[in-house]
Amino acid sequence: MKFAHELFHGTLIKRYKRFLADIKMDNGDIVTAHCANSGSMLGLKEEGNEVWLSPAANPKAKLDYKWEIVKVNDTLVGINTSLPNKVVEDAILDGTIKELSGYENLRREMKYGVNSRIDIFLSGSTTGKPDCYVEVKSVTLSREDGLAEFPDSVTSRGTKHLHELSNMIKEGHRSAMVYLTQRSDCTSFKVASDIDPAYADALKEAKTNGVEAYCYRGTVTPAGISVDQRIPIMEN
């Protein structure tokens, strides 16, 4: 996935009210950017971090910029949680995510379950596999060298999604949970059970019910985000 426009570089002043961040641009201007991330952004929001912003695509947007990337310990981390769905879609279509290949049709944001939308729905298997419901989660947390973690805050919505995926298995479909690390410095992944034990329990239950779980590492640059390779999911 390539960014639609060239990104602007600056320095983080502060992130506040969850969806706002003040940035000092390289030209000295102070701007307020939209922060498309509802999590805690643990380890990413320290004052002085280098950041990259995209210009607002919608001329009616209240803010002129959107925060896309932060640099932490020489690693670029993508913080925009609205992008991984597109990144994973591209990786499915080009065959990088081999576990989800072999489907003729792909739909995004399809209604299913109880007032839910599935991130990606795959149908028309060329090998006779059931239709597949794919949930995608953005992973940015790393508290230990080489280890990516999710979530970075309690996510009742994420727990609900796991229950919905299990229900699709019971109806005879296929379900998959895909974690995308928006950082390239991690070689393994685990659920942050100390942050959200209910989510950790829900994932264990979902996997027991037949829900597949994969973690893929992403490579982030100011030009775009791509999927690198699958990394192992460690048990808690």
Stockholm file with secondary structure:
# STOCKHOLM 1.0

chainA/1-236         MKFAHELFHGTLIKRYKRFLADIKMDNGDIVTAHCANSGSMLGLKEEGNEVWLSPAANPKAKLDYKWEIVKVNDTLVGINTSLPNKVVEDAILDGTIKELSGYENLRREMKYGVNSRIDIFLSGSTTGKPDCYVEVKSVTLSREDGLAEFPDSVTSRGTKHLHELSNMIKEGHRSAMVYLTQRSDCTSFKVASDIDPAYADALKEAKTNGVEAYCYRGTVTPAGISVDQRIPIMEN
#=GR chainA/1-236 SS CBCSSCCEEEEEEEEETTTEEEEEETTSCEEEEEECCCSCCTTTCCTTCEEEEEECSSTTCSSSEEEEEEEETTEEEECCTTSHHHHHHHHHHTTSSGGGCCEEEEEEEEEETTTEEEEEEEEEESSSCCCEEEEEEEECEEEETTEEEECSSCCHHHHHHHHHHHHHHHTTCEEEEEEEESCSSCSEEEECTTTCHHHHHHHHHHHHTTCEEEEEEEEEETTEEEEEEEECBCCC
#=GC SS_cons         CBCSSCCEEEEEEEEETTTEEEEEETTSCEEEEEECCCSCCTTTCCTTCEEEEEECSSTTCSSSEEEEEEEETTEEEECCTTSHHHHHHHHHHTTSSGGGCCEEEEEEEEEETTTEEEEEEEEEESSSCCCEEEEEEEECEEEETTEEEECSSCCHHHHHHHHHHHHHHHTTCEEEEEEEESCSSCSEEEECTTTCHHHHHHHHHHHHTTCEEEEEEEEEETTEEEEEEEECBCCC
//
